Amino acid sequence: MNDAITAALRRAAGHQRRFDARFAAYFDSLTDPESGTLEIPPHGAFPARALELVRELSLRGGKRLRVALIHEAAGLVTGEFVPGLDEAAISIELLQTHGLIHDDIIDDSPVRRGGPSTYYAYRREFPDRPDTALALAVLAGDLAAFLSVRVLLTSDLPPARALAMAAVHAEAGAVTTAGQLLDLERDFHPAPGTELLHTVTEYKSTRYSVLAPLRLGLLAAGTDPAPYTDELRGYATALGIANQIHDDWLDLFGSPERLGKSPGSDIRSGRRSYVVRALSAAADESELNLLEDALGDPGCDDDTLDRIRRIARSHGIDRTLRADADRFARRAAGHAAAWRERWRPEAVAFLEHLPAWTVSRDH
């Protein structure tokens, strides 16, 4: 890893440390006995438990790259302190929590970020009431979504700026929901093309994980992002595809210790990912039969996954996907490099070197 990437990671780690403390303080502020800002019903345990589970999942980690992107986007135009960045970061991370809770319901995932998913936490608490566990998990995800908008609209930002940022946030949430719907539709296609996979990535994750943070950071810094929409979207799209291809690669070839979960979740859930598409195109009849039998089988065992992994390697799919991810990462870096003459060099350098890291990480 070269020095420039290491420096960018150090900056990202600094954003993460500061944010994690601020995020915990935000949750404390909601329920403080004397000054709590969120009105929780005085009777019953379910509302407080939902908030507790939202807090647990939110604070459990993640790379906080959305947080770093918000801060570095503001850093493109100013080196001064920018009010509203904390609120923007909290809002986008709460939207992420909402998405994770609902994703784990859709995928029936027991583990998230090295701990129990919210859905499975409820299933353990209500083993004889599966409908109640499902309903509570859905509502916990909804709570995170509404809190994510609330944090912007109740901030101390000037009203017009808070409203503009909330509009970006709401658009990202709506587009991401449309992407999730397309993600489900994708798996009805026996062999989805790469353009469909790119579109799923764009709408399900890129718009809220990359583009929205860039727009929020610029708005907080007092800069209208509208004139830069095409170039910001170009960067976001390339980075998002690189990141998703690498995520799909990790899901089959990654280390379970580093991932915090067992590899193969895409195959077990029947997700026709970049890996599955490439394998379907390269496999012979017997290999394809093995893959199709495993797809969507939650009981697919580790031996079967090992066989699929060996087949993929025999066709060079591990190398091909790494090369594809690298190609899109270089494309994203090229978009950022074009900003050197316009925007502040420290932030441009971060955005330029981030794509190389995102396709070299091991979790």
Protein Blocks (a to p, Z undefined) as FASTA:
>chain_A
ZZklmmmmmmmmmmmmmmmmmmmmmmmmmmgmklocbdcdfedjklmmmmmmmmmmmmnn
cjhlmmmmmmmmmmmmocbdcehklmmmmmmmmmmmmmmmmmmmmnopabgghiacfklm
mmmmmmmlmmlmmmmmmmmmmmmmmmmmmmmmmmcbdfklmmmmmmmmmmmmmmmmmmmm
mmmmmmmpmbacfklmmmmmmmmmmmmmmmmmmmmmmmmnopafklmmmmmmmmmmmmmm
mmmmmmmmmmmmmcfklnopaehklmmnopacfklmmmmmmpcfklmmmmmmmnopaklc
fklmmmmmmmmmmnommmmmmmmmmmmmmmmmmmmmmmmmmmcfklmmmmmmmmmmmmmc
cZZ
